[in-house]
């Protein structure tokens, strides 16, 4: 019942909002710790298991991050000490704390007058590299940069030759491209694109955005005083546009196509850019006296740019008309250089042509058997099974085995005989209940017991592959998850068919690292070290340790073939490098692709060996 006693003894309700905020903050902290902790554990395990193989790509990424971010972001003008970011933050804070009745011009300071202190400015330059360096990570650039720093050459000394190419009519054979362009291709593929990109970003930030901030804030203050200096603002914008056009003209030297009109396009673009710079200087001088641009001056600028464009357009049109009539004389030299460059890109010069005369020889019926016997070496090698037929014939061989599935089907050669060889991957049987799924995925179905089948006439795969257990392979659970076992299992094993892995693959992790890697280990194996095997898919493993190569080409994953040395079985992974050739003259945009070797991945312990192929710069 209600009483005065109850009324007097009532307590104020707790502040629920306060506890909700604390709970949200705590949840964010826990999630952040879990994410960072998980990444830290993965990094630790990768370094522990792979050592230099894992660290080396990180080192190249770090080198590229430092070099490229320094070029793009570091400011050296310690006199002015401007900073777009700190100015923006300072202005935003000023807006938040401003008096609602104060004018905008009182809140926004002039960017021209804003300066950081010398220590703040210096520290901020290093901080930018730390904060934004990751966005500039480029493993191949770092790889090439260290190669050059070590005293090697990628053809950098030949780069100046590129500035003469548009202004020289080459001969009608591709010797000119062979002499002038091909030596600089390595640098144009790896170093030049990144350097041009970061220089362009630097111009955008410290020339374009910097001066736009300066013009905008100057206008706010000048307008507040009733004296906007339009001519001064115009001169700044002319300079920005002019520098941008000049930079575009410079980049045209690194185009993928050069022909008889390229020199006019480059020259015209440069003239427009320098004309705008000249107008900017002229207007900057006059802005000391005038505040507005005269209408006559506007017309002069417009007509100047139009006149340059018309002159260049006429020259290019006349050239094109003449080229239509004299194709060999005008187009021939440039087409020849394009052939030469693309012959190098595609390695067409290494193709040997063998001419066969497939004449039909008449054989009498009574000589057919002897003819077949005489040509048995050729006829026995003819492939009569296609991929689908071979797959259909091999499919019944796995019968009702519920824990394996076909992953791929490849043609292999053994002792001058061709076989369709199907590889298999472990899968989780549908009979495994949900509560047992984790245990079976990671500790039971860890491998394929007998991983290869051969076709034609079905043969025993053990005659070709002595090692048929696939712990590292393609698809299935190998691609989806990791596997492991407690190190104190002794002779007791949970693995499929009583197998007990004793290879060198994976690494041993003890609590509490094992708990952070997989929280279930806190309950299942709280005090036991676990041997964990990760990156069991061949392509994932190669991509993690050797990210320099392409493992997906034209939207499709590259095939890995099973091979053997008579004892161990390996996956033969083609190692292909590829670069965009848009900065290579006469490349026509065709990519640079090279088979530089093969990776041999042991199916049992995941060990990787590399086989070098070719003698290209990579």
C-alpha positions in Angstrom: 0.0 0.0 0.0 1.1 3.5 -0.6 2.3 5.4 2.5 4.2 8.5 3.4 7.0 6.2 4.5 7.3 4.7 1.1 7.3 8.1 -0.4 10.0 9.4 1.8 12.2 6.3 1.3 12.0 6.2 -2.5 15.4 6.5 -4.3 16.0 8.1 -7.7 16.1 5.8 -10.6 19.5 5.0 -11.9 20.7 6.8 -15.0 20.1 4.0 -17.6 21.6 6.1 -20.4 24.9 6.3 -18.6 25.1 2.5 -18.3 24.1 2.0 -21.9 26.9 4.3 -23.1 29.4 2.5 -20.9 28.2 -0.8 -22.3 28.5 0.4 -25.9 32.0 1.6 -25.3 33.0 -1.7 -23.6 31.5 -3.6 -26.5 33.5 -1.5 -29.0 36.7 -2.1 -27.0 36.1 -5.9 -26.8 35.4 -6.1 -30.6 38.5 -4.0 -31.4 40.6 -6.1 -29.1 39.3 -9.3 -30.7 40.0 -8.0 -34.2 43.4 -6.7 -33.4 44.2 -9.8 -31.4 43.2 -12.1 -34.2 45.3 -10.3 -36.7 48.3 -10.2 -34.3 48.0 -14.0 -33.7 47.8 -14.6 -37.5 50.9 -12.4 -38.1 52.8 -14.2 -35.3 51.9 -17.6 -36.6 52.8 -16.7 -40.2 56.2 -15.3 -39.1 56.8 -18.4 -36.9 55.9 -20.9 -39.6 57.2 -19.3 -42.7 59.9 -16.9 -41.5 61.6 -15.1 -44.4 59.1 -16.3 -47.0 56.4 -14.3 -45.3 58.5 -11.4 -44.1 60.1 -10.6 -47.5 56.9 -9.4 -49.2 56.1 -7.3 -46.2 59.5 -5.8 -46.4 59.0 -4.9 -50.1 55.6 -3.4 -49.3 57.2 -1.4 -46.5 59.9 -0.1 -48.8 57.4 1.0 -51.4 55.1 2.6 -48.8 57.9 4.7 -47.5 59.3 5.8 -50.9 55.9 6.5 -52.6 54.3 8.2 -49.6 57.3 10.4 -49.1 57.1 11.5 -52.8 53.4 12.1 -52.6 52.9 13.6 -49.1 56.1 15.1 -47.6 56.2 18.9 -47.7 59.6 20.6 -47.6 58.5 24.2 -47.5 59.3 24.8 -43.8 58.9 28.6 -44.3 55.2 28.5 -45.0 54.4 25.3 -43.1 50.8 24.9 -44.4 48.7 21.8 -43.7 45.4 21.2 -45.4 44.3 18.6 -42.8 45.2 20.6 -39.7 43.7 23.7 -41.2 40.5 21.8 -41.9 40.4 20.4 -38.4 41.1 23.8 -36.9 38.4 25.4 -38.9 35.8 22.7 -38.1 36.5 23.0 -34.4 36.2 26.8 -34.7 32.8 26.3 -36.4 31.6 24.1 -33.6 32.7 26.5 -30.8 31.8 29.8 -32.6 29.4 32.3 -31.4 26.2 32.0 -33.4 26.1 35.7 -33.9 29.7 36.0 -35.2 30.4 36.4 -39.0 31.7 33.5 -41.0 34.9 35.4 -41.8 35.7 35.7 -38.1 35.6 31.9 -37.7 37.4 30.9 -40.9 41.0 32.0 -40.8 42.9 32.7 -44.0 44.7 29.6 -45.3 47.5 31.8 -46.5 48.2 33.0 -42.9 47.8 29.6 -41.3 51.1 28.0 -40.2 52.1 25.1 -38.0 54.9 25.4 -35.5 58.2 24.1 -36.8 58.2 21.0 -34.5 54.6 20.3 -35.3 55.3 20.6 -39.0 58.3 18.3 -38.9 56.5 15.7 -36.8 53.4 15.8 -39.0 55.5 15.0 -42.1 56.7 11.7 -40.5 53.2 11.1 -39.1 51.7 11.2 -42.6 54.0 8.5 -43.8 53.0 6.3 -40.8 49.3 7.0 -41.2 48.9 6.9 -44.9 51.9 4.8 -46.0 49.8 1.6 -46.2 47.7 3.1 -49.1 50.9 3.3 -51.2 52.0 -0.3 -50.6 53.1 -1.9 -53.8 55.1 -5.1 -53.5 56.4 -5.1 -57.0 57.6 -1.5 -56.8 59.4 -2.3 -53.5 60.9 -5.4 -55.1 62.2 -3.3 -58.1 63.3 -0.4 -55.9 65.5 -2.7 -53.8 66.8 -4.3 -57.0 67.9 -0.9 -58.3 69.3 0.2 -54.9 71.5 -2.9 -54.9 73.2 -1.6 -58.0 71.2 -3.4 -60.7 69.6 -1.9 -63.7 66.1 -2.0 -65.0 66.7 0.3 -67.9 66.2 3.5 -66.0 69.2 5.1 -67.8 67.2 4.6 -71.1 64.1 6.5 -69.9 65.3 9.9 -71.4 65.0 8.3 -74.9 61.3 8.3 -74.5 61.0 12.0 -74.9 62.4 12.0 -78.4 60.2 9.1 -79.7 57.2 11.3 -80.8 59.4 13.7 -82.7 61.4 11.2 -84.7 60.0 9.2 -87.7 61.3 5.7 -87.2 62.5 3.4 -90.0 60.2 0.9 -91.6 61.6 -2.0 -89.6 61.3 -2.6 -85.9 65.0 -2.2 -85.2 64.3 1.3 -83.8 61.9 -0.1 -81.2 64.4 -2.9 -80.4 67.1 -0.4 -79.8 65.2 2.5 -78.1 62.1 1.1 -76.4 62.8 -2.5 -75.3 65.7 -1.7 -73.0 63.5 0.6 -71.0 60.5 -1.7 -70.7 61.3 -3.1 -67.3 61.4 0.4 -65.7 58.3 1.4 -67.7 56.4 -1.6 -66.4 57.3 -1.6 -62.7 58.7 1.8 -61.6 57.3 4.5 -63.8 53.6 3.9 -63.3 53.8 4.2 -59.6 56.1 7.3 -59.7 53.9 9.1 -62.2 50.9 8.3 -60.0 52.3 9.7 -56.8 53.7 12.8 -58.5 50.2 13.4 -60.0 48.7 13.0 -56.5 51.3 15.4 -55.1 50.3 18.0 -57.7 46.7 17.5 -57.0 47.1 18.0 -53.2 49.8 20.7 -53.0 49.1 22.6 -56.1 45.5 22.1 -56.9 43.8 21.6 -53.5 46.2 23.9 -51.7 45.6 26.9 -54.0 41.8 26.2 -54.0 41.8 26.5 -50.2 43.8 29.6 -50.5 41.5 31.2 -53.0 38.4 30.2 -51.2 39.5 31.6 -47.8 40.9 34.7 -49.3 37.6 35.4 -51.0 35.7 35.0 -47.7 37.9 37.6 -46.0 38.0 40.0 -49.0 34.3 39.8 -49.5 33.7 40.5 -45.8 35.7 43.7 -46.3 33.8 44.5 -49.5 36.9 44.2 -51.7 37.0 40.8 -53.5 40.1 40.5 -55.7 38.7 38.6 -58.6 41.7 39.1 -60.9 44.0 37.6 -58.2 41.7 34.6 -57.8 41.6 34.1 -61.5 45.4 34.1 -61.8 45.6 31.3 -59.2 43.0 29.2 -61.0 44.8 29.8 -64.4 48.0 28.5 -62.8 46.3 25.4 -61.4 44.7 24.5 -64.7 47.9 25.3 -66.6 50.0 23.1 -64.4 47.4 20.3 -64.8 47.5 20.6 -68.6 51.3 20.6 -68.6 51.3 17.5 -66.4 48.9 15.8 -68.8 51.2 16.7 -71.8 54.1 15.2 -69.9 52.2 12.0 -69.4 51.5 11.8 -73.1 55.1 10.8 -73.6 54.3 7.6 -71.8 51.3 6.6 -74.0 50.8 3.2 -75.4 50.5 4.5 -79.0 52.8 6.9 -80.9 52.1 7.9 -84.5 52.6 10.8 -86.8 50.1 13.0 -84.9 51.4 12.4 -81.4 54.0 15.2 -81.6 51.3 17.7 -82.5 49.0 16.6 -79.7 51.9 16.9 -77.2 53.1 20.2 -78.5 49.7 21.7 -78.6 48.9 20.6 -75.0 52.2 22.0 -73.8 51.5 25.4 -75.5 48.0 25.6 -74.0 49.5 24.9 -70.5 52.3 27.4 -70.8 49.9 30.0 -72.2 47.7 29.7 -69.1 50.8 30.0 -66.9 51.8 33.1 -68.8 48.3 34.6 -68.4 48.5 33.7 -64.7 51.7 35.6 -64.2 50.5 38.5 -66.2 47.2 38.7 -64.2 49.0 38.3 -60.9 51.1 41.4 -61.7 48.1 43.4 -62.7 46.1 42.3 -59.7 48.1 44.6 -57.6 46.2 47.5 -59.3 43.1 45.9 -60.7 40.5 43.8 -59.0 38.5 42.6 -62.0 39.5 41.1 -65.3 38.6 43.2 -68.3 36.1 41.6 -70.8 38.8 42.0 -73.5 41.2 39.9 -71.5 38.6 37.1 -71.2 38.2 37.0 -74.9 41.9 37.0 -75.5 42.3 33.9 -73.3 39.4 32.1 -74.9 40.5 32.9 -78.4 44.1 32.0 -77.7 43.1 28.5 -76.5 40.7 28.0 -79.4 43.4 29.2 -81.9 45.9 26.7 -80.5 43.4 23.9 -80.7 42.4 24.8 -84.2 46.0 25.0 -85.5 46.8 21.6 -83.9 43.5 20.1 -85.1 44.2 21.3 -88.7 47.7 19.9 -88.6 46.5 16.6 -87.4 43.7 16.5 -89.9 46.0 17.2 -92.8 48.4 14.6 -91.6 45.6 12.0 -91.3 44.4 12.9 -94.9 47.9 12.4 -96.3 48.3 9.2 -94.3 45.1 7.8 -95.9 46.7 8.2 -99.3 50.2 7.2 -98.3 49.6 4.5 -95.7 52.9 2.7 -96.0 55.0 5.8 -95.9 53.1 7.3 -92.9 51.7 4.3 -91.0 54.3 1.8 -91.9 57.1 3.0 -89.6 54.9 3.2 -86.6 53.2 -0.1 -87.3 56.7 -1.7 -87.6 57.6 -0.4 -84.1 54.3 -1.7 -82.7 55.1 -5.1 -84.2 58.6 -5.0 -82.6 57.4 -4.1 -79.2 54.5 -6.6 -79.1 56.8 -9.3 -80.5 58.9 -8.7 -77.3 55.9 -8.6 -75.0 54.5 -11.8 -76.4 57.9 -13.5 -76.9 57.0 -14.2 -80.5 60.6 -14.2 -81.4 61.1 -17.4 -79.4 58.5 -19.3 -81.4 60.0 -21.9 -83.8 57.9 -22.8 -86.8 57.9 -26.3 -88.0 56.3 -27.0 -91.3 54.6 -30.4 -91.8 53.3 -31.8 -95.0 50.1 -33.6 -94.0 49.8 -35.4 -97.3 47.4 -38.3 -97.5 49.1 -41.6 -98.4 47.1 -44.3 -100.1 47.4 -47.7 -98.3 46.1 -50.9 -99.7 43.8 -52.9 -97.3 46.2 -55.7 -96.8 48.9 -53.2 -95.5 46.7 -51.4 -93.0 47.7 -53.5 -90.0 51.4 -53.1 -90.8 51.0 -49.4 -91.3 49.3 -49.1 -87.9 52.1 -51.0 -86.3 54.8 -48.9 -87.9 53.1 -45.7 -86.7 52.1 -47.0 -83.3 54.3 -44.4 -81.5 52.1 -41.6 -83.0 48.7 -43.3 -83.0 49.0 -44.5 -79.4 49.5 -40.9 -78.2 46.3 -39.6 -79.8 43.8 -38.4 -77.2 40.4 -39.8 -77.8 38.9 -38.9 -74.4 37.8 -35.3 -73.8 37.5 -33.7 -70.4 33.8 -34.5 -69.9 34.1 -38.1 -71.0 37.1 -38.7 -68.8 35.4 -37.1 -65.9 32.3 -39.2 -66.4 34.3 -42.4 -66.5 36.3 -41.6 -63.4 33.3 -40.5 -61.4 32.1 -44.0 -60.5 35.6 -44.9 -59.2 35.1 -43.0 -56.0 31.9 -45.0 -55.5 29.9 -44.1 -52.4 32.8 -42.6 -50.5 31.0 -39.6 -48.8 34.1 -37.6 -47.7 35.8 -36.9 -51.0 34.8 -35.3 -54.3 36.5 -34.6 -57.6 38.2 -31.2 -57.8 39.9 -31.2 -61.2 40.8 -33.3 -64.1 44.1 -32.9 -66.0 46.1 -34.6 -68.7 49.5 -35.9 -67.4 52.3 -37.7 -69.2 54.0 -40.7 -67.7 56.7 -42.6 -69.8 55.4 -41.1 -73.0 51.8 -42.1 -72.2 49.0 -39.7 -71.6 46.6 -40.1 -68.7 43.5 -38.2 -67.5 44.3 -37.7 -63.9 41.6 -36.6 -61.5 42.5 -35.0 -58.2 40.2 -35.1 -55.2 39.4 -32.9 -52.2 38.0 -33.7 -48.8 34.5 -32.7 -48.0 32.3 -32.9 -44.9 29.8 -35.8 -45.2 26.2 -34.8 -45.0 25.8 -37.3 -42.1 27.9 -35.1 -39.8 25.5 -33.3 -37.4 25.8 -29.6 -36.7 27.2 -30.0 -33.2 30.0 -32.3 -34.5 30.8 -30.1 -37.5 33.7 -28.1 -36.0 35.5 -31.2 -34.7 35.1 -33.2 -37.9 36.2 -30.2 -40.1 39.4 -29.6 -38.2 40.5 -32.8 -36.7 39.0 -35.7 -38.7 38.6 -34.9 -42.4 42.0 -33.4 -42.7 43.2 -34.9 -45.9 42.3 -37.2 -48.9 43.6 -40.7 -48.2 44.1 -41.7 -51.9 44.0 -38.6 -53.9 44.5 -39.4 -57.6 42.7 -41.5 -60.2 43.9 -42.1 -63.7 41.9 -42.8 -66.8 42.0 -44.3 -70.3 42.1 -47.8 -69.1 41.6 -47.4 -65.4 45.0 -48.1 -63.8 46.1 -48.2 -60.2 47.2 -44.7 -59.3 49.7 -46.1 -56.8 51.7 -47.3 -59.7 52.2 -43.6 -60.8 52.0 -41.8 -57.4 53.7 -43.4 -54.5 52.5 -40.6 -52.1 48.7 -40.2 -52.5 47.8 -38.6 -49.2 46.7 -35.0 -50.0 47.1 -32.7 -47.0 47.8 -29.7 -49.3 45.7 -29.5 -52.4 42.8 -27.9 -54.2 39.3 -27.2 -53.1 37.0 -28.7 -50.5 37.9 -28.5 -46.9 41.5 -27.8 -47.9 40.3 -24.4 -49.3 37.7 -23.7 -46.6 39.5 -24.3 -43.3 42.5 -25.4 -41.3 43.2 -28.7 -39.7 45.2 -29.8 -36.6 45.7 -32.3 -33.9 46.8 -32.2 -30.2 50.5 -32.9 -29.8 49.9 -35.3 -27.0 47.7 -37.7 -29.0 50.3 -40.4 -29.0 49.1 -43.4 -31.0 45.4 -42.3 -30.8 44.3 -40.3 -33.8 41.0 -38.8 -34.9 42.1 -38.5 -38.5 40.3 -40.2 -41.3 41.0 -44.0 -41.7 43.3 -43.9 -38.7 45.9 -41.7 -40.4 48.4 -39.9 -38.1 50.1 -37.0 -39.7 53.9 -36.8 -39.0 55.1 -34.4 -41.7 56.7 -31.0 -41.4 53.7 -28.9 -42.5 52.1 -26.5 -40.1 53.3 -25.3 -36.7 52.8 -26.0 -33.0 51.0 -23.4 -30.9 50.6 -23.6 -27.1 48.1 -21.9 -24.9 47.2 -19.0 -24.7 48.1 -18.5 -28.4 46.0 -21.5 -29.3 43.0 -20.0 -27.4 43.3 -16.7 -29.4 43.7 -18.6 -32.6 40.6 -20.8 -32.0 38.5 -20.0 -28.9 37.1 -23.6 -28.9 40.6 -24.8 -27.8 39.9 -23.1 -24.4 37.3 -25.8 -23.8 38.5 -28.7 -26.0 42.3 -28.6 -25.3 42.8 -26.0 -22.5 46.3 -27.0 -21.6 47.5 -28.9 -24.7 49.6 -27.5 -27.5 48.0 -27.9 -30.9 49.7 -28.6 -34.2 47.9 -26.5 -36.8 48.1 -26.7 -40.6 46.8 -23.6 -42.5 46.9 -22.4 -46.1 46.2 -25.9 -47.3 44.8 -24.8 -50.6 47.7 -24.7 -53.1 46.9 -21.3 -54.6 46.1 -19.7 -51.2 49.5 -20.9 -50.0 51.4 -19.7 -53.0 49.6 -16.3 -53.0 50.4 -15.8 -49.3 54.1 -16.6 -49.6 54.8 -15.5 -53.2 52.4 -12.6 -54.0 54.6 -11.5 -56.9 52.9 -13.9 -59.3 49.4 -14.2 -60.9 47.3 -17.1 -59.8 44.1 -16.0 -61.6 44.3 -15.1 -65.2 41.5 -13.7 -67.4 39.0 -14.4 -64.7 40.0 -18.0 -64.1 42.2 -19.7 -61.6 45.3 -21.2 -63.0 45.5 -25.0 -63.1 47.9 -26.8 -60.9 49.1 -30.2 -62.0 50.0 -33.2 -59.8 53.5 -34.5 -60.6 55.9 -36.9 -58.8 59.6 -37.6 -58.5 58.9 -41.3 -57.9 58.6 -40.9 -54.2 56.9 -37.6 -53.2 54.0 -36.0 -55.0 53.8 -32.3 -55.7 51.5 -29.7 -57.2 53.2 -28.0 -60.2 52.0 -24.4 -60.0 52.9 -22.1 -63.0 54.5 -18.9 -61.9 53.4 -16.1 -64.2 54.1 -12.4 -63.8 52.0 -9.8 -65.5 52.1 -6.0 -65.8 50.0 -3.4 -67.5 51.9 -1.9 -70.5 49.9 1.3 -70.8 53.1 3.3 -70.3 55.1 1.4 -72.9 55.3 3.2 -76.3 53.8 1.1 -79.2 52.5 -1.6 -76.8 48.9 -1.0 -77.9 47.9 -1.8 -74.4 48.7 -5.5 -74.6 49.8 -6.9 -71.2 53.3 -8.1 -70.4 53.0 -11.7 -69.3 55.8 -14.1 -68.6 56.1 -17.7 -67.4 59.1 -17.3 -65.2 59.1 -20.7 -63.5 57.1 -23.2 -61.5 56.4 -23.8 -57.9 56.4 -27.4 -56.5 54.2 -27.7 -53.5 54.5 -31.0 -51.6 51.1 -32.6 -51.1 52.1 -33.9 -47.7 53.9 -31.2 -45.9 53.3 -28.1 -48.0 56.9 -27.4 -48.6 57.5 -25.1 -51.7 60.4 -25.3 -54.2 60.8 -22.9 -57.1 62.0 -23.8 -60.5 63.3 -20.9 -62.6 62.4 -20.7 -66.3 63.6 -18.2 -68.9 66.1 -15.3 -68.7 63.9 -12.2 -68.6 64.6 -9.3 -66.2 62.3 -10.7 -63.5 
